[in-house]
């Protein structure tokens, strides 16, 4: 255990940990999938969805024959050309394939709710960094009127540094890149949650904070993001405790009125650290501490920790959430969040395609309340507390409204 003074600066464009890793090579056929509802007895899941993760009920999504692709990403002779929504994902990546599958499933679950929507053509790949431009250009030539993807940060950087984007395009990750075209950024960056937690603690009248973190890259990013926003709001950082096996410093955190703790740790470490922190101190954290309401024992270890997360995992029985089908058996919690990302990505892309940002944003999404800041979609998650083994939404949270299929 060591205690260090916090002199960290706010990092921009912080992303969910799994999407920071580099990828590998790309070139596999895109599957054309109709988003128009079909009779239940003909409905099939997308061809890239594993049999172990089939939806509860049919989505009304019909999978059409795959379209042949060459390694360069260029169309082969007689390739069908039609107006469609292009979905570019690293479905063939060893590192990101499962994450891409979760996003695809959520995207298609939302597409199934769209009356008379454009068909969705899926462009799977291995390495978005090296292949995304060819796939993007190929999609446009094949009739794409809007594009969702790429998913990885490297892929988004490659697309963002290319020539001007001509059709509404929603990158499924976040980078700091001012735009003057139709490229927008939407993801689940860790810094947005840490910033929101700092704002919630400030509104609660708290004045000083002790940051407790581990030595992982994600924990460091959460700590830096919280520290930057907390100090900009006038808050004081008393100390930053880096856990390395010794819990003694946790017992020495000052419990004076107005003090708090930001627990910048993943759930496995957070549950070990929480019992050593005084119950007199308000403890805040990001969604990293919440692994779902099925994990009662873990949640009991994290009693009274306040955090933020998405309605998709906190309010599964809300009508605005229930309209979209879930996967059975349930996905791991991080994959459920990516599934929800796919749902809101489709809905946001509809807004950009229809040029209706003024009337439709902010949007009450299954990932949170989503607003537009320049070309960045910012997500306000739902405040909650871990109490009696459950993650419970708090009063004063952003209110969901029941969504209706667009006509």
C-alpha positions in Angstrom: 0.0 0.0 0.0 1.2 3.5 -0.8 -0.4 6.9 -0.4 0.4 9.4 -3.1 -0.7 13.0 -3.6 -3.1 13.5 -6.5 -1.6 15.7 -9.3 -3.4 13.9 -12.2 -5.0 15.8 -15.0 -8.3 15.0 -16.6 -7.8 12.5 -19.5 -10.0 13.0 -22.5 -11.5 10.3 -24.6 -11.2 7.6 -21.9 -12.8 4.4 -23.1 -14.1 1.1 -21.7 -11.1 -1.0 -20.9 -11.9 -3.9 -23.2 -11.9 -1.5 -26.2 -8.4 -0.1 -25.7 -6.5 -3.1 -27.0 -5.1 -3.3 -30.5 -6.7 -5.7 -33.1 -5.8 -8.1 -35.8 -6.5 -8.5 -39.6 -10.0 -8.3 -41.6 -11.8 -9.7 -44.5 -14.9 -11.7 -44.2 -18.3 -11.5 -46.0 -21.0 -9.1 -44.8 -24.4 -10.6 -44.0 -27.4 -8.7 -45.3 -30.1 -8.7 -42.6 -33.6 -7.3 -43.0 -34.8 -5.0 -40.3 -38.4 -5.4 -41.4 -40.4 -7.6 -39.0 -41.3 -11.1 -40.4 -43.6 -13.8 -39.2 -42.3 -15.5 -36.1 -42.0 -18.9 -37.6 -39.5 -17.6 -40.3 -37.4 -15.4 -37.9 -33.8 -16.3 -37.3 -31.0 -14.8 -35.3 -28.1 -13.1 -37.2 -25.7 -15.7 -38.5 -22.9 -14.4 -36.3 -24.9 -15.0 -33.1 -23.7 -18.1 -31.2 -26.3 -20.7 -30.5 -25.6 -20.4 -26.7 -26.9 -16.8 -26.8 -30.2 -16.9 -28.6 -32.8 -14.3 -27.8 -35.8 -15.1 -25.5 -38.2 -14.9 -28.4 -37.8 -14.2 -32.1 -36.8 -10.7 -33.0 -38.6 -10.7 -36.3 -35.2 -10.4 -38.0 -34.6 -12.5 -41.1 -31.1 -13.4 -42.1 -30.4 -13.3 -45.8 -27.6 -15.1 -47.7 -24.1 -13.7 -47.0 -22.6 -11.4 -49.6 -19.2 -12.4 -50.8 -16.2 -10.2 -50.0 -12.6 -10.1 -51.2 -9.8 -9.3 -48.8 -9.4 -5.8 -50.1 -12.9 -5.0 -49.1 -13.9 -4.2 -52.7 -17.2 -5.5 -54.1 -17.2 -8.6 -56.3 -19.0 -8.6 -59.7 -22.8 -8.9 -59.4 -22.8 -7.8 -55.8 -26.3 -6.6 -54.8 -26.6 -2.8 -54.4 -29.5 -1.5 -52.3 -30.2 1.3 -49.8 -29.3 0.0 -46.4 -27.8 0.7 -43.0 -24.2 -0.6 -42.8 -23.0 -2.1 -39.5 -19.2 -2.5 -39.4 -18.0 -4.6 -36.5 -14.9 -6.7 -35.6 -16.9 -9.9 -35.5 -14.0 -12.1 -36.6 -11.5 -10.6 -34.2 -10.2 -13.0 -31.5 -10.0 -10.1 -29.0 -13.2 -8.3 -29.8 -15.5 -10.9 -31.5 -17.7 -11.5 -28.4 -18.1 -7.7 -27.7 -19.0 -7.2 -31.4 -21.6 -10.0 -31.2 -23.2 -8.3 -28.2 -23.4 -5.0 -30.0 -24.8 -6.6 -33.1 -27.5 -8.4 -31.2 -28.6 -5.2 -29.5 -28.5 -3.3 -32.8 -30.7 -5.8 -34.4 -33.1 -6.0 -31.4 -33.7 -2.2 -31.9 -34.0 -2.6 -35.7 -36.7 -5.2 -35.1 -38.8 -2.4 -33.4 -38.4 0.0 -36.4 -41.5 -0.1 -38.6 -40.6 -0.1 -42.3 -36.9 0.5 -41.5 -34.0 0.1 -44.0 -32.4 -3.3 -44.1 -29.2 -3.7 -42.1 -26.1 -5.1 -43.9 -23.4 -6.4 -41.5 -19.8 -6.0 -42.5 -17.7 -8.2 -40.2 -13.9 -8.0 -40.0 -10.9 -8.9 -37.9 -8.8 -5.7 -37.9 -10.7 -2.5 -38.1 -7.6 -0.4 -38.0 -6.4 -1.7 -41.4 -9.7 -2.6 -43.1 -12.3 -0.1 -41.9 -11.7 2.4 -44.7 -12.1 -0.2 -47.5 -15.2 -1.6 -45.8 -16.6 1.8 -45.3 -16.1 2.8 -48.9 -17.5 -0.5 -50.1 -20.6 0.0 -48.0 -21.2 3.5 -49.5 -20.8 2.1 -53.0 -23.2 -0.7 -52.2 -25.9 1.8 -51.2 -25.4 2.5 -47.5 -27.4 5.6 -46.5 -26.0 5.5 -42.9 -23.2 3.6 -41.1 -22.8 2.4 -37.5 -19.2 1.5 -36.5 -16.4 0.8 -36.2 -16.3 -0.4 -32.6 -12.7 -0.3 -31.6 -10.7 2.9 -30.8 -8.1 2.0 -33.5 -10.9 1.6 -36.1 -12.5 4.9 -35.1 -9.2 6.7 -35.3 -8.6 5.3 -38.8 -12.0 6.4 -40.0 -11.8 9.8 -38.3 -8.5 10.6 -40.0 -9.8 9.6 -43.4 -11.5 11.9 -46.0 -14.7 13.7 -45.1 -17.6 11.4 -44.1 -20.5 11.9 -46.5 -23.4 10.0 -44.8 -24.6 9.9 -41.2 -22.0 7.7 -39.4 -22.1 6.8 -35.8 -18.7 5.5 -34.5 -19.2 3.1 -31.6 -16.3 4.4 -29.5 -15.1 7.8 -28.4 -12.1 9.9 -29.4 -11.3 13.6 -29.1 -11.6 14.7 -32.7 -13.5 17.9 -33.7 -15.6 17.3 -36.8 -17.3 19.4 -39.4 -18.9 16.4 -41.3 -21.4 13.7 -40.4 -19.2 11.5 -38.2 -20.5 11.3 -34.6 -19.0 9.4 -31.6 -20.9 7.3 -29.1 -19.5 4.8 -26.6 -19.2 3.8 -22.9 -16.1 5.8 -21.9 -15.1 5.4 -18.3 -14.4 9.1 -17.8 -18.1 10.1 -18.4 -19.2 8.0 -15.4 -16.3 9.3 -13.2 -17.2 12.9 -14.1 -20.9 12.2 -13.3 -20.0 10.7 -9.9 -18.0 13.8 -9.1 -21.0 16.0 -10.0 -23.3 13.9 -7.9 -21.0 14.1 -4.9 -20.7 17.9 -5.3 -24.5 18.3 -5.4 -24.7 16.2 -2.2 -22.6 18.9 -0.5 -19.4 16.9 -0.1 -16.2 18.9 0.0 -13.2 16.6 0.1 -12.4 13.2 -1.3 -10.0 10.4 -0.8 -9.4 8.3 -3.9 -8.9 4.5 -3.3 -7.6 2.7 -6.4 -5.7 -0.3 -7.6 -2.7 -0.4 -10.0 -4.7 -1.4 -13.1 -5.0 0.8 -16.1 -8.7 1.2 -15.8 -8.5 2.1 -12.1 -5.9 4.7 -12.9 -8.1 6.2 -15.6 -11.2 6.3 -13.3 -9.1 8.0 -10.6 -7.7 10.6 -13.0 -11.1 11.4 -14.5 -12.8 11.8 -11.1 -9.9 13.9 -9.7 -9.9 16.3 -12.6 -13.7 17.0 -12.5 -13.8 17.1 -8.7 -11.1 19.7 -8.5 -12.5 21.8 -11.3 -15.7 22.0 -9.2 -13.8 23.2 -6.2 -13.4 19.9 -4.4 -10.3 18.9 -2.5 -8.4 15.7 -2.9 -7.1 14.7 0.5 -5.0 11.7 -0.8 -4.9 8.9 -3.3 -4.5 5.4 -1.8 -3.1 2.8 -4.1 -4.0 -0.7 -2.7 -1.2 -3.2 -2.9 -2.2 -5.7 -0.2 -2.2 -3.6 3.0 -5.6 -2.4 4.1 -4.4 -0.4 7.1 -4.4 3.0 5.4 -8.1 2.5 4.6 -8.9 2.6 8.3 -7.2 5.9 8.6 -9.2 7.9 6.1 -10.6 11.0 7.8 -14.3 10.7 8.6 -14.9 14.5 9.1 -18.2 15.8 7.8 -18.0 16.6 4.1 -15.4 13.9 3.4 -16.1 11.1 0.9 -14.3 8.2 -0.8 -14.2 7.5 -4.5 -13.6 3.8 -5.0 -11.9 3.6 -8.3 -11.6 -0.2 -8.5 -13.1 -3.1 -10.4 -15.7 -5.2 -8.6 -13.3 -8.0 -7.5 -11.0 -5.6 -5.7 -13.7 -3.2 -4.6 -15.6 -5.9 -2.6 -12.3 -6.6 -0.7 -11.6 -2.9 0.1 -15.1 -1.7 1.0 -15.3 -3.4 4.4 -12.2 -1.6 5.6 -13.7 1.9 4.8 -15.7 3.5 7.6 -19.4 3.5 7.3 -19.3 7.1 8.3 -17.9 8.0 4.9 -20.0 8.2 1.8 -18.5 5.9 -0.8 -19.0 6.5 -4.5 -17.9 4.4 -7.5 -18.5 3.8 -11.2 -20.5 1.0 -12.8 -17.4 -1.2 -12.4 -18.5 -2.2 -8.9 -21.9 -3.5 -10.1 -21.9 -7.0 -11.5 -25.7 -7.4 -11.5 -28.4 -8.1 -9.0 -27.9 -11.8 -9.3 -24.6 -11.5 -7.4 -26.1 -10.9 -3.9 -23.0 -11.9 -1.9 -20.8 -9.5 -3.9 -23.3 -6.7 -3.5 -23.6 -7.2 0.3 -19.8 -6.7 0.5 -20.3 -3.4 -1.3 -23.1 -2.2 1.0 -24.1 1.5 0.6 -21.7 2.2 -2.2 -23.3 4.8 -4.5 -22.6 4.3 -8.2 -24.0 5.0 -11.7 -25.1 2.5 -14.3 -27.5 2.2 -17.2 -31.2 1.5 -17.0 -30.7 -1.7 -19.0 -29.2 -3.3 -15.9 -30.8 -1.3 -13.2 -34.4 -1.2 -14.4 -35.0 -4.4 -16.5 -38.7 -4.3 -15.8 -39.2 -0.7 -17.0 -41.6 -0.5 -20.1 -39.0 1.6 -22.0 -36.4 -1.2 -21.4 -38.7 -4.2 -21.8 -39.7 -3.2 -25.4 -36.3 -4.7 -26.4 -35.8 -8.4 -26.1 -33.0 -9.9 -24.1 -30.6 -12.8 -24.7 -31.1 -16.1 -22.9 -29.1 -17.1 -21.1 -28.1 -13.6 -19.9 -24.8 -12.3 -21.1 -22.0 -11.4 -18.7 -22.6 -7.9 -17.3 -20.0 -6.2 -19.5 -21.6 -7.8 -22.6 -25.1 -6.8 -21.5 -23.9 -3.2 -21.4 -22.5 -3.6 -25.0 -25.8 -5.1 -26.0 -27.5 -2.0 -24.7 -25.0 0.1 -26.5 -26.1 -1.6 -29.7 -29.8 -0.8 -29.0 -29.1 2.9 -28.5 -26.7 3.1 -31.4 -29.5 2.0 -33.8 -31.9 4.5 -32.3 -29.3 7.4 -32.5 -28.4 6.5 -36.1 -32.1 6.9 -37.0 -32.1 10.4 -35.5 -29.0 11.4 -37.5 -30.3 9.8 -40.7 -33.6 11.7 -40.3 -31.7 14.9 -39.4 -33.8 15.3 -36.3 -31.3 16.1 -33.6 -33.1 19.2 -32.4 -36.4 17.5 -31.7 -35.0 14.0 -30.6 -32.0 14.8 -28.5 -31.5 14.4 -25.6 -32.8 10.9 -25.9 -33.9 8.6 -23.0 -31.9 5.5 -23.9 -31.5 2.1 -22.3 -27.9 3.2 -21.6 -28.9 6.5 -20.0 -30.0 10.0 -21.0 -28.0 10.8 -24.2 -27.3 14.3 -25.3 -25.2 15.8 -28.1 -22.1 18.0 -27.4 -20.7 18.9 -30.8 -20.1 15.5 -32.4 -19.9 13.6 -29.2 -22.8 11.8 -27.7 -22.6 12.2 -23.9 -24.4 9.7 -21.6 -25.9 10.5 -18.2 -26.1 7.2 -16.3 -28.6 6.4 -13.6 -27.6 7.0 -9.9 -28.0 4.0 -7.7 -26.9 2.5 -4.4 -26.0 -1.1 -3.4 -28.3 -1.9 -0.5 -29.3 -5.3 1.0 -27.6 -7.1 -1.9 -29.3 -5.2 -4.7 -28.5 -2.3 -6.9 -31.3 0.2 -6.3 -31.9 3.3 -8.4 -32.0 6.5 -6.4 -34.6 9.2 -6.3 -33.8 12.1 -8.5 -32.4 9.9 -11.2 -32.9 10.7 -14.9 -36.4 9.5 -15.6 -37.0 7.0 -18.4 -40.0 7.6 -20.7 -41.6 4.7 -22.6 -40.4 4.6 -26.1 -42.6 3.7 -29.1 -41.6 2.2 -32.4 -41.0 4.9 -35.0 -43.4 4.8 -38.0 
